């Protein structure tokens, strides 16, 4: 069982590497417009948002935009902290601290 899992992880890593490597080699030879390049910089934040938004807004598989949604509260506090400080480590610590505070101090 363990050898199977390790083989799967190695296989997935190799597949990911070769897919990215191949696309980088192909796109390196293609001339793209400035407009296309300007649009491409928004892809990482778009992907990040599609991963994070459901976790913040639907923690129990239903829409919850109330103050009782600890994930949304921690996400908003973390967002504003990150916006003001641009400090990734501090943002992570603030987010975790807010979740712990809400869970243990307020019982949410």
Backbone as XML, in Angstrom:
<?xml version="1.0"?>
<chain id="A" units="angstrom">
  <residue number="1" name="UNK">
    <atom name="N" x="0.831" y="-1.195" z="0.000"/>
    <atom name="CA" x="0.000" y="0.000" z="0.000"/>
    <atom name="C" x="0.871" y="1.253" z="0.000"/>
  </residue>
  <residue number="2" name="UNK">
    <atom name="N" x="1.892" y="1.297" z="0.864"/>
    <atom name="CA" x="2.746" y="2.476" z="0.943"/>
    <atom name="C" x="3.529" y="2.689" z="-0.344"/>
  </residue>
  <residue number="3" name="UNK">
    <atom name="N" x="4.010" y="1.614" z="-0.962"/>
    <atom name="CA" x="4.738" y="1.733" z="-2.222"/>
    <atom name="C" x="3.818" y="2.251" z="-3.327"/>
  </residue>
  <residue number="4" name="UNK">
    <atom name="N" x="2.555" y="1.858" z="-3.281"/>
    <atom name="CA" x="1.564" y="2.339" z="-4.243"/>
    <atom name="C" x="1.379" y="3.848" z="-4.122"/>
  </residue>
  <residue number="5" name="UNK">
    <atom name="N" x="1.260" y="4.322" z="-2.908"/>
    <atom name="CA" x="1.054" y="5.747" z="-2.667"/>
    <atom name="C" x="2.275" y="6.541" z="-3.113"/>
  </residue>
  <residue number="6" name="UNK">
    <atom name="N" x="3.458" y="6.064" z="-2.775"/>
    <atom name="CA" x="4.686" y="6.755" z="-3.180"/>
    <atom name="C" x="4.806" y="6.775" z="-4.699"/>
  </residue>
  <residue number="7" name="UNK">
    <atom name="N" x="4.461" y="5.674" z="-5.349"/>
    <atom name="CA" x="4.487" y="5.614" z="-6.808"/>
    <atom name="C" x="3.506" y="6.616" z="-7.416"/>
  </residue>
  <residue number="8" name="UNK">
    <atom name="N" x="2.316" y="6.725" z="-6.838"/>
    <atom name="CA" x="1.336" y="7.684" z="-7.323"/>
    <atom name="C" x="1.836" y="9.120" z="-7.171"/>
  </residue>
  <residue number="9" name="UNK">
    <atom name="N" x="2.431" y="9.425" z="-6.035"/>
    <atom name="CA" x="2.947" y="10.774" z="-5.798"/>
    <atom name="C" x="4.062" y="11.104" z="-6.787"/>
  </residue>
  <residue number="10" name="UNK">
    <atom name="N" x="4.978" y="10.184" z="-6.982"/>
    <atom name="CA" x="6.068" y="10.400" z="-7.935"/>
    <atom name="C" x="5.526" y="10.546" z="-9.349"/>
  </residue>
  <residue number="11" name="UNK">
    <atom name="N" x="4.561" y="9.714" z="-9.708"/>
    <atom name="CA" x="3.956" y="9.797" z="-11.038"/>
    <atom name="C" x="3.243" y="11.127" z="-11.261"/>
  </residue>
  <residue number="12" name="UNK">
    <atom name="N" x="2.482" y="11.577" z="-10.273"/>
    <atom name="CA" x="1.776" y="12.853" z="-10.401"/>
    <atom name="C" x="2.758" y="14.019" z="-10.475"/>
  </residue>
  <residue number="13" name="UNK">
    <atom name="N" x="3.832" y="13.949" z="-9.687"/>
    <atom name="CA" x="4.845" y="15.010" z="-9.729"/>
    <atom name="C" x="5.515" y="15.056" z="-11.099"/>
  </residue>
  <residue number="14" name="UNK">
    <atom name="N" x="5.850" y="13.886" z="-11.640"/>
    <atom name="CA" x="6.481" y="13.829" z="-12.962"/>
    <atom name="C" x="5.543" y="14.359" z="-14.037"/>
  </residue>
  <residue number="15" name="UNK">
    <atom name="N" x="4.286" y="13.961" z="-13.980"/>
    <atom name="CA" x="3.307" y="14.428" z="-14.957"/>
    <atom name="C" x="3.137" y="15.941" z="-14.889"/>
  </residue>
  <residue number="16" name="UNK">
    <atom name="N" x="3.051" y="16.482" z="-13.684"/>
    <atom name="CA" x="2.929" y="17.925" z="-13.513"/>
    <atom name="C" x="4.160" y="18.641" z="-14.055"/>
  </residue>
  <residue number="17" name="UNK">
    <atom name="N" x="5.345" y="18.120" z="-13.730"/>
    <atom name="CA" x="6.576" y="18.742" z="-14.209"/>
    <atom name="C" x="6.632" y="18.748" z="-15.733"/>
  </residue>
  <residue number="18" name="UNK">
    <atom name="N" x="6.368" y="17.603" z="-16.346"/>
    <atom name="CA" x="6.475" y="17.531" z="-17.800"/>
    <atom name="C" x="5.410" y="18.364" z="-18.505"/>
  </residue>
  <residue number="19" name="UNK">
    <atom name="N" x="4.220" y="18.437" z="-17.926"/>
    <atom name="CA" x="3.169" y="19.279" z="-18.527"/>
    <atom name="C" x="3.581" y="20.748" z="-18.484"/>
  </residue>
  <residue number="20" name="UNK">
    <atom name="N" x="4.108" y="21.185" z="-17.372"/>
    <atom name="CA" x="4.548" y="22.581" z="-17.259"/>
    <atom name="C" x="5.776" y="22.850" z="-18.113"/>
  </residue>
  <residue number="21" name="UNK">
    <atom name="N" x="6.704" y="21.924" z="-18.114"/>
    <atom name="CA" x="7.919" y="22.080" z="-18.904"/>
    <atom name="C" x="7.588" y="22.149" z="-20.395"/>
  </residue>
  <residue number="22" name="UNK">
    <atom name="N" x="6.736" y="21.262" z="-20.849"/>
    <atom name="CA" x="6.362" y="21.240" z="-22.271"/>
    <atom name="C" x="5.640" y="22.523" z="-22.667"/>
  </residue>
  <residue number="23" name="UNK">
    <atom name="N" x="4.706" y="22.969" z="-21.849"/>
    <atom name="CA" x="3.992" y="24.201" z="-22.183"/>
    <atom name="C" x="4.931" y="25.401" z="-22.156"/>
  </residue>
  <residue number="24" name="UNK">
    <atom name="N" x="5.881" y="25.431" z="-21.233"/>
    <atom name="CA" x="6.851" y="26.523" z="-21.188"/>
    <atom name="C" x="7.723" y="26.524" z="-22.435"/>
  </residue>
  <residue number="25" name="UNK">
    <atom name="N" x="8.122" y="25.354" z="-22.888"/>
    <atom name="CA" x="8.951" y="25.274" z="-24.098"/>
    <atom name="C" x="8.172" y="25.706" z="-25.343"/>
  </residue>
  <residue number="26" name="UNK">
    <atom name="N" x="6.914" y="25.320" z="-25.413"/>
    <atom name="CA" x="6.085" y="25.697" z="-26.559"/>
    <atom name="C" x="5.804" y="27.199" z="-26.552"/>
  </residue>
  <residue number="27" name="UNK">
    <atom name="N" x="5.423" y="27.721" z="-25.400"/>
    <atom name="CA" x="5.077" y="29.138" z="-25.317"/>
    <atom name="C" x="6.298" y="30.040" z="-25.440"/>
  </residue>
  <residue number="28" name="UNK">
    <atom name="N" x="7.463" y="29.510" z="-25.166"/>
    <atom name="CA" x="8.684" y="30.291" z="-25.304"/>
    <atom name="C" x="8.929" y="30.679" z="-26.752"/>
  </residue>
  <residue number="29" name="UNK">
    <atom name="N" x="8.488" y="29.849" z="-27.657"/>
    <atom name="CA" x="8.718" y="30.092" z="-29.085"/>
    <atom name="C" x="7.585" y="30.867" z="-29.749"/>
  </residue>
  <residue number="30" name="UNK">
    <atom name="N" x="6.512" y="31.053" z="-29.032"/>
    <atom name="CA" x="5.353" y="31.754" z="-29.586"/>
    <atom name="C" x="5.402" y="33.204" z="-29.133"/>
  </residue>
  <residue number="31" name="UNK">
    <atom name="N" x="5.229" y="34.103" z="-30.091"/>
    <atom name="CA" x="5.157" y="35.523" z="-29.745"/>
    <atom name="C" x="3.730" y="35.856" z="-29.348"/>
  </residue>
  <residue number="32" name="UNK">
    <atom name="N" x="3.574" y="36.395" z="-28.152"/>
    <atom name="CA" x="2.252" y="36.764" z="-27.679"/>
    <atom name="C" x="2.155" y="38.280" z="-27.597"/>
  </residue>
  <residue number="33" name="UNK">
    <atom name="N" x="0.946" y="38.771" z="-27.681"/>
    <atom name="CA" x="0.742" y="40.215" z="-27.646"/>
    <atom name="C" x="0.899" y="40.750" z="-26.223"/>
  </residue>
  <residue number="34" name="UNK">
    <atom name="N" x="1.109" y="42.038" z="-26.146"/>
    <atom name="CA" x="1.217" y="42.687" z="-24.832"/>
    <atom name="C" x="-0.089" y="42.569" z="-24.059"/>
  </residue>
  <residue number="35" name="UNK">
    <atom name="N" x="-1.215" y="42.616" z="-24.779"/>
    <atom name="CA" x="-2.516" y="42.495" z="-24.129"/>
    <atom name="C" x="-2.656" y="41.110" z="-23.489"/>
  </residue>
  <residue number="36" name="UNK">
    <atom name="N" x="-2.245" y="40.076" z="-24.200"/>
    <atom name="CA" x="-2.298" y="38.714" z="-23.673"/>
    <atom name="C" x="-1.417" y="38.589" z="-22.426"/>
  </residue>
  <residue number="37" name="UNK">
    <atom name="N" x="-0.199" y="39.128" z="-22.501"/>
    <atom name="CA" x="0.714" y="39.082" z="-21.353"/>
    <atom name="C" x="0.135" y="39.823" z="-20.152"/>
  </residue>
  <residue number="38" name="UNK">
    <atom name="N" x="-0.523" y="40.944" z="-20.415"/>
    <atom name="CA" x="-1.145" y="41.700" z="-19.319"/>
    <atom name="C" x="-2.269" y="40.900" z="-18.672"/>
  </residue>
  <residue number="39" name="UNK">
    <atom name="N" x="-3.014" y="40.148" z="-19.461"/>
    <atom name="CA" x="-4.096" y="39.324" z="-18.914"/>
    <atom name="C" x="-3.570" y="38.123" z="-18.133"/>
  </residue>
  <residue number="40" name="UNK">
    <atom name="N" x="-2.461" y="37.576" z="-18.550"/>
    <atom name="CA" x="-1.915" y="36.371" z="-17.918"/>
    <atom name="C" x="-1.488" y="36.592" z="-16.461"/>
  </residue>
  <residue number="41" name="UNK">
    <atom name="N" x="-1.164" y="37.825" z="-16.091"/>
    <atom name="CA" x="-0.723" y="38.062" z="-14.712"/>
    <atom name="C" x="-1.868" y="37.892" z="-13.718"/>
  </residue>
  <residue number="42" name="UNK">
    <atom name="N" x="-3.123" y="37.892" z="-14.190"/>
    <atom name="CA" x="-4.268" y="37.746" z="-13.295"/>
    <atom name="C" x="-4.673" y="36.294" z="-13.049"/>
  </residue>
  <residue number="43" name="UNK">
    <atom name="N" x="-4.071" y="35.360" z="-13.739"/>
    <atom name="CA" x="-4.452" y="33.955" z="-13.587"/>
    <atom name="C" x="-4.188" y="33.428" z="-12.172"/>
  </residue>
  <residue number="44" name="UNK">
    <atom name="N" x="-3.023" y="33.665" z="-11.553"/>
    <atom name="CA" x="-2.816" y="33.120" z="-10.200"/>
    <atom name="C" x="-3.846" y="33.612" z="-9.183"/>
  </residue>
  <residue number="45" name="UNK">
    <atom name="N" x="-4.179" y="34.892" z="-9.183"/>
    <atom name="CA" x="-5.143" y="35.397" z="-8.209"/>
    <atom name="C" x="-6.540" y="34.857" z="-8.506"/>
  </residue>
  <residue number="46" name="UNK">
    <atom name="N" x="-6.840" y="34.632" z="-9.774"/>
    <atom name="CA" x="-8.138" y="34.064" z="-10.131"/>
    <atom name="C" x="-8.258" y="32.631" z="-9.621"/>
  </residue>
  <residue number="47" name="UNK">
    <atom name="N" x="-7.217" y="31.851" z="-9.811"/>
    <atom name="CA" x="-7.222" y="30.464" z="-9.325"/>
    <atom name="C" x="-7.304" y="30.445" z="-7.802"/>
  </residue>
  <residue number="48" name="UNK">
    <atom name="N" x="-6.531" y="31.302" z="-7.152"/>
    <atom name="CA" x="-6.552" y="31.384" z="-5.692"/>
    <atom name="C" x="-7.958" y="31.731" z="-5.188"/>
  </residue>
  <residue number="49" name="UNK">
    <atom name="N" x="-8.603" y="32.678" z="-5.834"/>
    <atom name="CA" x="-9.950" y="33.084" z="-5.426"/>
    <atom name="C" x="-10.951" y="31.954" z="-5.590"/>
  </residue>
  <residue number="50" name="UNK">
    <atom name="N" x="-10.851" y="31.194" z="-6.672"/>
    <atom name="CA" x="-11.797" y="30.091" z="-6.874"/>
    <atom name="C" x="-11.598" y="28.970" z="-5.859"/>
  </residue>
  <residue number="51" name="UNK">
    <atom name="N" x="-10.413" y="28.877" z="-5.300"/>
    <atom name="CA" x="-10.172" y="27.873" z="-4.257"/>
    <atom name="C" x="-10.640" y="28.379" z="-2.894"/>
  </residue>
  <residue number="52" name="UNK">
    <atom name="N" x="-10.356" y="29.625" z="-2.582"/>
    <atom name="CA" x="-10.616" y="30.178" z="-1.248"/>
    <atom name="C" x="-12.071" y="30.591" z="-1.038"/>
  </residue>
  <residue number="53" name="UNK">
    <atom name="N" x="-12.703" y="31.177" z="-2.043"/>
    <atom name="CA" x="-14.068" y="31.719" z="-1.869"/>
    <atom name="C" x="-15.068" y="30.683" z="-1.348"/>
  </residue>
  <residue number="54" name="UNK">
    <atom name="N" x="-15.144" y="29.481" z="-1.912"/>
    <atom name="CA" x="-16.098" y="28.511" z="-1.359"/>
    <atom name="C" x="-15.787" y="28.133" z="0.090"/>
  </residue>
  <residue number="55" name="UNK">
    <atom name="N" x="-14.507" y="28.061" z="0.442"/>
    <atom name="CA" x="-14.144" y="27.703" z="1.816"/>
    <atom name="C" x="-14.563" y="28.795" z="2.800"/>
  </residue>
  <residue number="56" name="UNK">
    <atom name="N" x="-14.487" y="30.044" z="2.380"/>
    <atom name="CA" x="-14.867" y="31.144" z="3.266"/>
    <atom name="C" x="-16.374" y="31.347" z="3.329"/>
  </residue>
  <residue number="57" name="UNK">
    <atom name="N" x="-17.044" y="31.208" z="2.205"/>
    <atom name="CA" x="-18.466" y="31.538" z="2.142"/>
    <atom name="C" x="-19.389" y="30.349" z="2.390"/>
  </residue>
  <residue number="58" name="UNK">
    <atom name="N" x="-18.886" y="29.133" z="2.210"/>
    <atom name="CA" x="-19.728" y="27.945" z="2.354"/>
    <atom name="C" x="-19.031" y="26.880" z="3.203"/>
  </residue>
  <residue number="59" name="UNK">
    <atom name="N" x="-18.732" y="27.180" z="4.464"/>
    <atom name="CA" x="-17.980" y="26.203" z="5.259"/>
    <atom name="C" x="-18.742" y="24.921" z="5.567"/>
  </residue>
  <residue number="60" name="UNK">
    <atom name="N" x="-20.057" y="24.987" z="5.586"/>
    <atom name="CA" x="-20.854" y="23.793" z="5.879"/>
    <atom name="C" x="-21.752" y="23.456" z="4.690"/>
  </residue>
  <residue number="61" name="UNK">
    <atom name="N" x="-21.211" y="23.670" z="3.498"/>
    <atom name="CA" x="-21.878" y="23.355" z="2.231"/>
    <atom name="C" x="-23.174" y="24.110" z="2.021"/>
  </residue>
  <residue number="62" name="UNK">
    <atom name="N" x="-23.276" y="25.268" z="2.668"/>
    <atom name="CA" x="-24.379" y="26.190" z="2.416"/>
    <atom name="C" x="-23.839" y="27.598" z="2.629"/>
  </residue>
  <residue number="63" name="UNK">
    <atom name="N" x="-24.418" y="28.556" z="1.925"/>
    <atom name="CA" x="-23.946" y="29.933" z="2.001"/>
    <atom name="C" x="-24.136" y="30.486" z="3.405"/>
  </residue>
  <residue number="64" name="UNK">
    <atom name="N" x="-23.058" y="31.024" z="3.970"/>
    <atom name="CA" x="-23.105" y="31.580" z="5.324"/>
    <atom name="C" x="-22.270" y="32.857" z="5.352"/>
  </residue>
  <residue number="65" name="UNK">
    <atom name="N" x="-22.943" y="34.009" z="5.297"/>
    <atom name="CA" x="-22.234" y="35.290" z="5.339"/>
    <atom name="C" x="-22.509" y="36.022" z="6.649"/>
  </residue>
  <residue number="66" name="UNK">
    <atom name="N" x="-22.696" y="35.272" z="7.714"/>
    <atom name="CA" x="-22.987" y="35.858" z="9.025"/>
    <atom name="C" x="-21.705" y="35.998" z="9.850"/>
  </residue>
  <residue number="67" name="UNK">
    <atom name="N" x="-21.827" y="36.685" z="10.954"/>
    <atom name="CA" x="-20.709" y="36.870" z="11.876"/>
    <atom name="C" x="-20.332" y="35.556" z="12.562"/>
  </residue>
  <residue number="68" name="UNK">
    <atom name="N" x="-21.222" y="34.562" z="12.542"/>
    <atom name="CA" x="-20.928" y="33.250" z="13.124"/>
    <atom name="C" x="-20.026" y="32.400" z="12.228"/>
  </residue>
  <residue number="69" name="UNK">
    <atom name="N" x="-19.818" y="32.822" z="10.999"/>
    <atom name="CA" x="-18.931" y="32.100" z="10.084"/>
    <atom name="C" x="-17.491" y="32.488" z="10.412"/>
  </residue>
  <residue number="70" name="UNK">
    <atom name="N" x="-16.840" y="31.664" z="11.219"/>
    <atom name="CA" x="-15.485" y="31.973" z="11.683"/>
    <atom name="C" x="-14.481" y="32.064" z="10.538"/>
  </residue>
  <residue number="71" name="UNK">
    <atom name="N" x="-14.682" y="31.273" z="9.491"/>
    <atom name="CA" x="-13.766" y="31.304" z="8.354"/>
    <atom name="C" x="-13.858" y="32.632" z="7.605"/>
  </residue>
  <residue number="72" name="UNK">
    <atom name="N" x="-15.067" y="33.124" z="7.432"/>
    <atom name="CA" x="-15.261" y="34.406" z="6.757"/>
    <atom name="C" x="-14.679" y="35.550" z="7.586"/>
  </residue>
  <residue number="73" name="UNK">
    <atom name="N" x="-14.932" y="35.538" z="8.885"/>
    <atom name="CA" x="-14.400" y="36.585" z="9.765"/>
    <atom name="C" x="-12.866" y="36.560" z="9.731"/>
  </residue>
  <residue number="74" name="UNK">
    <atom name="N" x="-12.280" y="35.382" z="9.887"/>
    <atom name="CA" x="-10.817" y="35.266" z="9.855"/>
    <atom name="C" x="-10.268" y="35.655" z="8.485"/>
  </residue>
  <residue number="75" name="UNK">
    <atom name="N" x="-10.965" y="35.287" z="7.432"/>
    <atom name="CA" x="-10.533" y="35.651" z="6.084"/>
    <atom name="C" x="-10.543" y="37.150" z="5.866"/>
  </residue>
  <residue number="76" name="UNK">
    <atom name="N" x="-11.586" y="37.821" z="6.332"/>
    <atom name="CA" x="-11.666" y="39.274" z="6.181"/>
    <atom name="C" x="-10.593" y="39.989" z="7.003"/>
  </residue>
  <residue number="77" name="UNK">
    <atom name="N" x="-10.408" y="39.543" z="8.235"/>
    <atom name="CA" x="-9.356" y="40.142" z="9.075"/>
    <atom name="C" x="-7.987" y="39.924" z="8.424"/>
  </residue>
  <residue number="78" name="UNK">
    <atom name="N" x="-7.742" y="38.722" z="7.943"/>
    <atom name="CA" x="-6.475" y="38.407" z="7.280"/>
    <atom name="C" x="-6.285" y="39.230" z="6.013"/>
  </residue>
  <residue number="79" name="UNK">
    <atom name="N" x="-7.366" y="39.394" z="5.251"/>
    <atom name="CA" x="-7.283" y="40.188" z="4.019"/>
    <atom name="C" x="-6.855" y="41.616" z="4.329"/>
  </residue>
  <residue number="80" name="UNK">
    <atom name="N" x="-7.498" y="42.243" z="5.297"/>
    <atom name="CA" x="-7.158" y="43.626" z="5.622"/>
    <atom name="C" x="-5.751" y="43.743" z="6.203"/>
  </residue>
  <residue number="81" name="UNK">
    <atom name="N" x="-5.351" y="42.767" z="7.006"/>
    <atom name="CA" x="-3.981" y="42.760" z="7.533"/>
    <atom name="C" x="-2.976" y="42.649" z="6.394"/>
  </residue>
  <residue number="82" name="UNK">
    <atom name="N" x="-3.210" y="41.726" z="5.467"/>
    <atom name="CA" x="-2.306" y="41.536" z="4.333"/>
    <atom name="C" x="-2.269" y="42.774" z="3.445"/>
  </residue>
  <residue number="83" name="UNK">
    <atom name="N" x="-3.422" y="43.389" z="3.235"/>
    <atom name="CA" x="-3.501" y="44.592" z="2.403"/>
    <atom name="C" x="-2.673" y="45.721" z="3.004"/>
  </residue>
  <residue number="84" name="UNK">
    <atom name="N" x="-2.742" y="45.882" z="4.325"/>
    <atom name="CA" x="-2.022" y="46.971" z="4.991"/>
    <atom name="C" x="-0.527" y="46.685" z="5.144"/>
  </residue>
  <residue number="85" name="UNK">
    <atom name="N" x="-0.164" y="45.447" z="5.477"/>
    <atom name="CA" x="1.226" y="45.157" z="5.829"/>
    <atom name="C" x="2.025" y="44.476" z="4.722"/>
  </residue>
  <residue number="86" name="UNK">
    <atom name="N" x="1.370" y="43.761" z="3.813"/>
    <atom name="CA" x="2.044" y="42.966" z="2.773"/>
    <atom name="C" x="2.982" y="41.922" z="3.390"/>
  </residue>
  <residue number="87" name="UNK">
    <atom name="N" x="2.599" y="41.411" z="4.554"/>
    <atom name="CA" x="3.420" y="40.463" z="5.313"/>
    <atom name="C" x="2.727" y="39.095" z="5.304"/>
  </residue>
  <residue number="88" name="UNK">
    <atom name="N" x="3.240" y="38.164" z="4.518"/>
    <atom name="CA" x="2.613" y="36.850" z="4.381"/>
    <atom name="C" x="2.627" y="36.059" z="5.684"/>
  </residue>
  <residue number="89" name="UNK">
    <atom name="N" x="3.754" y="36.013" z="6.346"/>
    <atom name="CA" x="3.843" y="35.264" z="7.608"/>
    <atom name="C" x="2.906" y="35.824" z="8.665"/>
  </residue>
  <residue number="90" name="UNK">
    <atom name="N" x="2.875" y="37.137" z="8.783"/>
    <atom name="CA" x="1.977" y="37.773" z="9.731"/>
    <atom name="C" x="0.520" y="37.523" z="9.403"/>
  </residue>
  <residue number="91" name="UNK">
    <atom name="N" x="0.211" y="37.491" z="8.116"/>
    <atom name="CA" x="-1.163" y="37.232" z="7.678"/>
    <atom name="C" x="-1.611" y="35.839" z="8.095"/>
  </residue>
  <residue number="92" name="UNK">
    <atom name="N" x="-0.738" y="34.861" z="7.915"/>
    <atom name="CA" x="-1.057" y="33.484" z="8.310"/>
    <atom name="C" x="-1.268" y="33.414" z="9.824"/>
  </residue>
  <residue number="93" name="UNK">
    <atom name="N" x="-0.385" y="34.042" z="10.574"/>
    <atom name="CA" x="-0.504" y="34.031" z="12.042"/>
    <atom name="C" x="-1.784" y="34.724" z="12.483"/>
  </residue>
  <residue number="94" name="UNK">
    <atom name="N" x="-2.111" y="35.846" z="11.873"/>
    <atom name="CA" x="-3.344" y="36.570" z="12.217"/>
    <atom name="C" x="-4.566" y="35.704" z="11.910"/>
  </residue>
  <residue number="95" name="UNK">
    <atom name="N" x="-4.590" y="35.076" z="10.753"/>
    <atom name="CA" x="-5.728" y="34.231" z="10.377"/>
    <atom name="C" x="-5.945" y="33.088" z="11.351"/>
  </residue>
  <residue number="96" name="UNK">
    <atom name="N" x="-4.869" y="32.397" z="11.684"/>
    <atom name="CA" x="-4.969" y="31.283" z="12.624"/>
    <atom name="C" x="-5.379" y="31.787" z="14.004"/>
  </residue>
  <residue number="97" name="UNK">
    <atom name="N" x="-4.816" y="32.923" z="14.421"/>
    <atom name="CA" x="-5.148" y="33.485" z="15.730"/>
    <atom name="C" x="-6.622" y="33.871" z="15.822"/>
  </residue>
  <residue number="98" name="UNK">
    <atom name="N" x="-7.149" y="34.448" z="14.767"/>
    <atom name="CA" x="-8.566" y="34.838" z="14.772"/>
    <atom name="C" x="-9.454" y="33.607" z="14.862"/>
  </residue>
  <residue number="99" name="UNK">
    <atom name="N" x="-9.135" y="32.572" z="14.107"/>
    <atom name="CA" x="-9.920" y="31.326" z="14.177"/>
    <atom name="C" x="-9.880" y="30.763" z="15.596"/>
  </residue>
  <residue number="100" name="UNK">
    <atom name="N" x="-8.682" y="30.683" z="16.183"/>
    <atom name="CA" x="-8.561" y="30.151" z="17.548"/>
    <atom name="C" x="-9.322" y="31.004" z="18.549"/>
  </residue>
  <residue number="101" name="UNK">
    <atom name="N" x="-9.215" y="32.308" z="18.419"/>
    <atom name="CA" x="-9.929" y="33.208" z="19.310"/>
    <atom name="C" x="-11.443" y="33.016" z="19.200"/>
  </residue>
  <residue number="102" name="UNK">
    <atom name="N" x="-11.934" y="32.942" z="17.982"/>
    <atom name="CA" x="-13.383" y="32.758" z="17.788"/>
    <atom name="C" x="-13.855" y="31.416" z="18.322"/>
  </residue>
  <residue number="103" name="UNK">
    <atom name="N" x="-13.056" y="30.386" z="18.122"/>
    <atom name="CA" x="-13.467" y="29.043" z="18.562"/>
    <atom name="C" x="-13.424" y="28.895" z="20.078"/>
  </residue>
  <residue number="104" name="UNK">
    <atom name="N" x="-12.335" y="29.332" z="20.687"/>
    <atom name="CA" x="-12.142" y="29.065" z="22.102"/>
    <atom name="C" x="-12.691" y="30.166" z="23.015"/>
  </residue>
  <residue number="105" name="UNK">
    <atom name="N" x="-12.614" y="31.407" z="22.584"/>
    <atom name="CA" x="-13.093" y="32.489" z="23.451"/>
    <atom name="C" x="-14.605" y="32.720" z="23.307"/>
  </residue>
  <residue number="106" name="UNK">
    <atom name="N" x="-15.094" y="32.578" z="22.071"/>
    <atom name="CA" x="-16.508" y="32.881" z="21.823"/>
    <atom name="C" x="-17.341" y="31.651" z="21.514"/>
  </residue>
  <residue number="107" name="UNK">
    <atom name="N" x="-16.712" y="30.508" z="21.395"/>
    <atom name="CA" x="-17.440" y="29.270" z="21.174"/>
    <atom name="C" x="-18.120" y="29.144" z="19.820"/>
  </residue>
  <residue number="108" name="UNK">
    <atom name="N" x="-17.590" y="29.812" z="18.813"/>
    <atom name="CA" x="-18.206" y="29.726" z="17.475"/>
    <atom name="C" x="-17.809" y="28.464" z="16.768"/>
  </residue>
</chain>
